[in-house]
Amino acid sequence: MTSTLPSPAANPAATPAQPQPAARRRYAVVGTGHRARLYVDALCGEHADVAELVALCDTNPARLAFHVERARRAGTCDPAGYDGGDVARLLDDAAPDVVVVASPDRAHAAHVAAALHAGADVVVEKPLTIDAEGMYTVQHAVRTSGRNLTVAHNYRYAAQNTALREVVADGRIGDVVSVHLEWMLDTAHGADYFRRWHRDKSVSGGLLVHKASHHFDLVNWWTGDVPETVHARGGRRFYGDGAGDGGERYALDLAADPELDALYGDSARTDGYRRDQDPFGPGATIEDTLSVLVGYRSGASLTYALTAHSPWEGYRVAINGTRGRAELDVVERCHSEAGLPGAAPTGGAHDGAASGCCAVRRRGGRLVVQEHWGRAQEVALPAVAGHAEGDVAMLRELFRGSASGATAGAGPADHRPDRRAGLSDGLRAVAVGIAGNRSLATGQVVPLGSLGVAL
């Protein structure tokens, strides 16, 4: 039978077939606390043309409803909501291409493994997991599923951290011999870990895992090295039952922030979880003062200190090499303020400059490199990026495959080091903290090989 449809050649009005846009990848988010806002807003906003939010999941119906409604108000998303116990049903019903795991740290390994075995790729908030069993669970799931895992180590995307990585990678200071890193959390930000579920070490792994995994990942990435041994000392020296000076300066008024109140105010009646606990009240089992010595495969060493009750927030790192030394000093907030500012929407600290930073300790960063027999040289940094700025660049790479433009000035995009953290990166970052917790308990040097997971 001869077709009666005109051919393109016989129809001058016919136009050549246009290439079809690539289908949007389907995303689900497991865990709808405050951090989930970052992903909901990105998926339903800037990146809605390449990504589709199809499902959200949480144990608390009030928090789940908050984010479902937030997504729908954007006009580009209409996600289904699932109870926290229905992760398997979500994976079956919604069939996401990618699952973002933003649940409490203790649940990461189970949620990651379930998503991978269901055939989805995974983006997991740091830390990857909180114990050796979780490390094995995740590693086994990645290897047997053949799917991709990304750990959201967003500090890699900050311009100053990328610049330091390039200095080391370019060989300007030679082979790395030692690293010294001191990280200060001010009394607004540090106290916040003692208000939330993070205060329970069995849920968060303590600051050595939950917070310091950021920092250990940076050192591993800067040096390109693999940690092998850990010795840690520390304790709760400031917060906790009866400690510190307490008072109204450490109180968090949820009602002062409509979003926090919506997420954690009325929802407390459902599951009893309080977002605004007293950081000096009983029940905290995590440390606020920590010192760690890490030995690396190359023979290099790291001395690390974390203070969660500093009057200012930022970090100082020095990397000594066989040809010289690189020093990076960063002030993220020059002084802390009482109450809410320590609980920023994306999980980090608010901009110190916005609250009138002092002239003595200016917000910003300085990277200095000095080779042996040479004068010190300052590496220009266009801006100092912290948690929030790193998020912007990380999300662009997660959803679009490129972080270019978000940290302009850190070098041409095609010459920047790879900043996307995968399985090995996530394992190495948490391994230091997990071994550090064992060392705190035993007083002994802990070989990372004793965790039973190949790094």
Secondary structure, DSSP 8 states (H G I E B T S, - for coil): ----S--GGG-TT-----------EEEEEE--STTHHHHHHHHHTTTTTTEEEEEEEES-HHHHHHHHHHHHHTTS---EEEEGGGHHHHHHHH--SEEEE-S-GGGHHHHHHHHHHTT-EEEEESSS-SSHHHHHHHHHHHHHH---EEEE-GGGGSHHHHHHHHHHHTTTT-SEEEEEEEEEEETTHHHHTTTSGGGSHHHH--HHHHTHHHHHHHHHHHHT--EEEEEEEEE-SSSSTT-S--SGGG---GGGSHHHHHHHTTTHHHH---SS--TTSTT--S-SEEEEEEEETTS-EEEEEEEEEESSEEEEEEEEESSEEEEEEEEEESS--SSGGGS-TTSS---GGGG---SSS-SEEEEEEEETTS--EEE--S----HHHHHHHHHHHHHHS--TTTTTTSS-GGGS----B-HHHHHHHHHHHHHHHHHHHH-S-EEGGGGS---
